[in-house]
Amino acid sequence: MTKLRSKRGCVLARFTPERLQADFTVLPYVRQPVVLIPTRDSFVVEAGRPGLQPAER
């Protein structure tokens, strides 16, 4: 994703037989401890429905 290229973070992926959800997190600071890591975007791929869809928040 282009908007995340200059940021550091990770992807938390959750898999079930019905869907895959990917939560993209971004660290606000690299050299300081962070208590909460905000989720930037979330997407799902549902079984039988190809393609990424924005996840409901």
N, CA, C and O atoms as CSV, one atom per row, in Angstrom:
chain,resi,resn,atom,element,x,y,z
A,1,MET,N,N,0.834,-1.171,0.000
A,1,MET,CA,C,0.000,0.000,0.000
A,1,MET,C,C,0.883,1.239,0.000
A,1,MET,O,O,1.781,1.369,0.832
A,2,THR,N,N,0.636,2.111,-0.896
A,2,THR,CA,C,1.462,3.296,-1.065
A,2,THR,C,C,1.476,4.177,0.167
A,2,THR,O,O,2.532,4.697,0.528
A,3,LYS,N,N,0.354,4.362,0.817
A,3,LYS,CA,C,0.310,5.290,1.934
A,3,LYS,C,C,1.067,4.802,3.155
A,3,LYS,O,O,1.271,5.576,4.090
A,4,LEU,N,N,1.487,3.558,3.179
A,4,LEU,CA,C,2.218,3.029,4.323
A,4,LEU,C,C,3.709,2.868,4.068
A,4,LEU,O,O,4.422,2.402,4.956
A,5,ARG,N,N,4.195,3.223,2.928
A,5,ARG,CA,C,5.597,2.963,2.578
A,5,ARG,C,C,6.600,3.629,3.494
A,5,ARG,O,O,7.618,3.020,3.820
A,6,SER,N,N,6.352,4.857,3.922
A,6,SER,CA,C,7.339,5.569,4.732
A,6,SER,C,C,7.117,5.366,6.229
A,6,SER,O,O,7.787,6.010,7.036
A,7,LYS,N,N,6.209,4.502,6.612
A,7,LYS,CA,C,5.891,4.254,8.015
A,7,LYS,C,C,6.356,2.858,8.417
A,7,LYS,O,O,6.545,1.981,7.575
A,8,ARG,N,N,6.534,2.676,9.718
A,8,ARG,CA,C,6.867,1.349,10.238
A,8,ARG,C,C,5.673,0.803,10.989
A,8,ARG,O,O,4.985,1.528,11.708
A,9,GLY,N,N,5.440,-0.466,10.814
A,9,GLY,CA,C,4.316,-1.097,11.477
A,9,GLY,C,C,4.278,-2.572,11.144
A,9,GLY,O,O,5.297,-3.175,10.809
A,10,CYS,N,N,3.099,-3.143,11.239
A,10,CYS,CA,C,2.965,-4.567,10.946
A,10,CYS,C,C,1.543,-4.859,10.486
A,10,CYS,O,O,0.671,-3.990,10.504
A,11,VAL,N,N,1.337,-6.102,10.076
A,11,VAL,CA,C,0.021,-6.568,9.668
A,11,VAL,C,C,-0.373,-7.707,10.584
A,11,VAL,O,O,0.384,-8.663,10.754
A,12,LEU,N,N,-1.547,-7.611,11.172
A,12,LEU,CA,C,-2.106,-8.684,11.977
A,12,LEU,C,C,-3.159,-9.358,11.113
A,12,LEU,O,O,-4.148,-8.733,10.732
A,13,ALA,N,N,-2.949,-10.635,10.803
A,13,ALA,CA,C,-3.885,-11.361,9.946
A,13,ALA,C,C,-4.617,-12.415,10.757
A,13,ALA,O,O,-4.008,-13.162,11.523
A,14,ARG,N,N,-5.935,-12.466,10.581
A,14,ARG,CA,C,-6.779,-13.456,11.258
A,14,ARG,C,C,-7.494,-14.284,10.193
A,14,ARG,O,O,-8.165,-13.745,9.313
A,15,PHE,N,N,-7.339,-15.585,10.289
A,15,PHE,CA,C,-7.900,-16.512,9.308
A,15,PHE,C,C,-8.992,-17.358,9.946
A,15,PHE,O,O,-8.809,-17.902,11.035
A,16,THR,N,N,-10.124,-17.466,9.269
A,16,THR,CA,C,-11.174,-18.415,9.626
A,16,THR,C,C,-11.609,-19.074,8.320
A,16,THR,O,O,-11.234,-18.595,7.250
A,17,PRO,N,N,-12.373,-20.139,8.369
A,17,PRO,CA,C,-12.855,-20.736,7.114
A,17,PRO,C,C,-13.733,-19.774,6.299
A,17,PRO,O,O,-13.844,-19.922,5.082
A,18,GLU,N,N,-14.350,-18.800,6.956
A,18,GLU,CA,C,-15.243,-17.875,6.273
A,18,GLU,C,C,-14.552,-16.632,5.725
A,18,GLU,O,O,-15.029,-16.037,4.758
A,19,ARG,N,N,-13.417,-16.228,6.340
A,19,ARG,CA,C,-12.807,-14.964,5.922
A,19,ARG,C,C,-11.378,-14.803,6.404
A,19,ARG,O,O,-10.922,-15.490,7.317
A,20,LEU,N,N,-10.693,-13.880,5.768
A,20,LEU,CA,C,-9.366,-13.417,6.190
A,20,LEU,C,C,-9.519,-11.942,6.487
A,20,LEU,O,O,-10.067,-11.198,5.674
A,21,GLN,N,N,-9.039,-11.507,7.648
A,21,GLN,CA,C,-9.020,-10.077,7.963
A,21,GLN,C,C,-7.586,-9.659,8.206
A,21,GLN,O,O,-6.862,-10.307,8.961
A,22,ALA,N,N,-7.179,-8.583,7.568
A,22,ALA,CA,C,-5.829,-8.037,7.723
A,22,ALA,C,C,-5.937,-6.626,8.290
A,22,ALA,O,O,-6.572,-5.754,7.699
A,23,ASP,N,N,-5.307,-6.414,9.444
A,23,ASP,CA,C,-5.277,-5.101,10.085
A,23,ASP,C,C,-3.875,-4.530,9.939
A,23,ASP,O,O,-2.906,-5.136,10.399
A,24,PHE,N,N,-3.759,-3.376,9.307
A,24,PHE,CA,C,-2.475,-2.713,9.096
A,24,PHE,C,C,-2.262,-1.709,10.222
A,24,PHE,O,O,-3.048,-0.776,10.384
A,25,THR,N,N,-1.201,-1.901,10.995
A,25,THR,CA,C,-0.901,-1.002,12.103
A,25,THR,C,C,0.331,-0.180,11.772
A,25,THR,O,O,1.213,-0.628,11.040
A,26,VAL,N,N,0.382,1.029,12.320
A,26,VAL,CA,C,1.489,1.950,12.064
A,26,VAL,C,C,1.992,2.484,13.398
A,26,VAL,O,O,1.207,2.931,14.234
A,27,LEU,N,N,3.303,2.433,13.589
A,27,LEU,CA,C,3.899,2.964,14.809
A,27,LEU,C,C,4.037,4.481,14.709
A,27,LEU,O,O,4.617,4.982,13.746
A,28,PRO,N,N,3.512,5.223,15.693
A,28,PRO,CA,C,3.660,6.676,15.634
A,28,PRO,C,C,5.094,7.126,15.926
A,28,PRO,O,O,5.525,8.173,15.444
A,29,TYR,N,N,5.832,6.340,16.712
A,29,TYR,CA,C,7.213,6.660,17.059
A,29,TYR,C,C,8.038,5.393,16.914
A,29,TYR,O,O,7.558,4.304,17.230
A,30,VAL,N,N,9.260,5.516,16.445
A,30,VAL,CA,C,10.126,4.351,16.284
A,30,VAL,C,C,11.043,4.173,17.482
A,30,VAL,O,O,11.345,3.045,17.871
A,31,ARG,N,N,11.485,5.268,18.065
A,31,ARG,CA,C,12.476,5.195,19.148
A,31,ARG,C,C,11.886,5.383,20.541
A,31,ARG,O,O,12.635,5.509,21.509
A,32,GLN,N,N,10.574,5.405,20.662
A,32,GLN,CA,C,9.929,5.568,21.953
A,32,GLN,C,C,8.956,4.412,22.176
A,32,GLN,O,O,8.347,3.929,21.221
A,33,PRO,N,N,8.800,3.959,23.433
A,33,PRO,CA,C,7.821,2.906,23.712
A,33,PRO,C,C,6.398,3.396,23.387
A,33,PRO,O,O,6.061,4.559,23.611
A,34,VAL,N,N,5.593,2.499,22.867
A,34,VAL,CA,C,4.215,2.828,22.514
A,34,VAL,C,C,3.289,1.888,23.269
A,34,VAL,O,O,3.473,0.671,23.231
A,35,VAL,N,N,2.296,2.442,23.953
A,35,VAL,CA,C,1.349,1.620,24.703
A,35,VAL,C,C,0.298,1.033,23.765
A,35,VAL,O,O,0.018,-0.165,23.814
A,36,LEU,N,N,-0.282,1.869,22.918
A,36,LEU,CA,C,-1.286,1.426,21.958
A,36,LEU,C,C,-0.767,1.662,20.546
A,36,LEU,O,O,-0.262,2.739,20.229
A,37,ILE,N,N,-0.895,0.659,19.716
A,37,ILE,CA,C,-0.484,0.787,18.314
A,37,ILE,C,C,-1.759,0.913,17.488
A,37,ILE,O,O,-2.533,-0.040,17.397
A,38,PRO,N,N,-1.986,2.079,16.886
A,38,PRO,CA,C,-3.245,2.287,16.166
A,38,PRO,C,C,-3.338,1.467,14.885
A,38,PRO,O,O,-2.336,1.232,14.210
A,39,THR,N,N,-4.548,1.038,14.563
A,39,THR,CA,C,-4.823,0.347,13.305
A,39,THR,C,C,-5.105,1.399,12.246
A,39,THR,O,O,-6.004,2.226,12.403
A,40,ARG,N,N,-4.336,1.363,11.173
A,40,ARG,CA,C,-4.478,2.351,10.095
A,40,ARG,C,C,-5.618,1.976,9.162
A,40,ARG,O,O,-6.463,2.812,8.844
A,41,ASP,N,N,-5.647,0.726,8.724
A,41,ASP,CA,C,-6.686,0.230,7.823
A,41,ASP,C,C,-6.925,-1.237,8.100
A,41,ASP,O,O,-6.039,-1.939,8.588
A,42,SER,N,N,-8.126,-1.698,7.787
A,42,SER,CA,C,-8.474,-3.116,7.903
A,42,SER,C,C,-9.206,-3.540,6.640
A,42,SER,O,O,-10.059,-2.822,6.119
A,43,PHE,N,N,-8.848,-4.733,6.161
A,43,PHE,CA,C,-9.472,-5.279,4.964
A,43,PHE,C,C,-9.860,-6.725,5.211
A,43,PHE,O,O,-9.253,-7.404,6.040
A,44,VAL,N,N,-10.879,-7.201,4.487
A,44,VAL,CA,C,-11.304,-8.589,4.587
A,44,VAL,C,C,-11.404,-9.195,3.194
A,44,VAL,O,O,-11.657,-8.504,2.207
A,45,VAL,N,N,-11.197,-10.500,3.146
A,45,VAL,CA,C,-11.493,-11.303,1.961
A,45,VAL,C,C,-12.429,-12.393,2.457
A,45,VAL,O,O,-12.045,-13.223,3.282
A,46,GLU,N,N,-13.652,-12.390,1.956
A,46,GLU,CA,C,-14.646,-13.362,2.387
A,46,GLU,C,C,-14.654,-14.555,1.448
A,46,GLU,O,O,-14.404,-14.427,0.249
A,47,ALA,N,N,-14.945,-15.714,2.015
A,47,ALA,CA,C,-14.995,-16.945,1.226
A,47,ALA,C,C,-16.013,-16.791,0.095
A,47,ALA,O,O,-17.144,-16.362,0.322
A,48,GLY,N,N,-15.603,-17.144,-1.122
A,48,GLY,CA,C,-16.483,-17.070,-2.276
A,48,GLY,C,C,-16.639,-15.684,-2.870
A,48,GLY,O,O,-17.376,-15.512,-3.840
A,49,ARG,N,N,-15.962,-14.690,-2.310
A,49,ARG,CA,C,-16.035,-13.317,-2.816
A,49,ARG,C,C,-14.619,-12.812,-3.041
A,49,ARG,O,O,-13.972,-12.377,-2.089
A,50,PRO,N,N,-14.117,-12.857,-4.272
A,50,PRO,CA,C,-12.726,-12.474,-4.526
A,50,PRO,C,C,-12.492,-10.979,-4.306
A,50,PRO,O,O,-13.388,-10.157,-4.494
A,51,GLY,N,N,-11.271,-10.653,-3.904
A,51,GLY,CA,C,-10.869,-9.268,-3.759
A,51,GLY,C,C,-10.957,-8.743,-2.334
A,51,GLY,O,O,-11.684,-9.274,-1.494
A,52,LEU,N,N,-10.188,-7.677,-2.088
A,52,LEU,CA,C,-10.202,-7.014,-0.778
A,52,LEU,C,C,-11.426,-6.128,-0.644
A,52,LEU,O,O,-11.837,-5.460,-1.593
A,53,GLN,N,N,-11.995,-6.133,0.537
A,53,GLN,CA,C,-13.091,-5.238,0.872
A,53,GLN,C,C,-12.714,-4.510,2.159
A,53,GLN,O,O,-12.101,-5.124,3.032
A,54,PRO,N,N,-13.046,-3.249,2.315
A,54,PRO,CA,C,-12.774,-2.580,3.586
A,54,PRO,C,C,-13.548,-3.275,4.707
A,54,PRO,O,O,-14.712,-3.636,4.534
A,55,ALA,N,N,-12.904,-3.458,5.838
A,55,ALA,CA,C,-13.552,-4.096,6.987
A,55,ALA,C,C,-14.399,-3.069,7.723
A,55,ALA,O,O,-14.056,-1.888,7.778
A,56,GLU,N,N,-15.497,-3.528,8.281
A,56,GLU,CA,C,-16.332,-2.656,9.097
A,56,GLU,C,C,-15.636,-2.428,10.429
A,56,GLU,O,O,-15.090,-3.362,11.017
A,57,ARG,N,N,-15.655,-1.205,10.898
A,57,ARG,CA,C,-15.017,-0.885,12.183
A,57,ARG,C,C,-16.039,-0.705,13.260
A,57,ARG,O,O,-15.685,-0.432,14.407
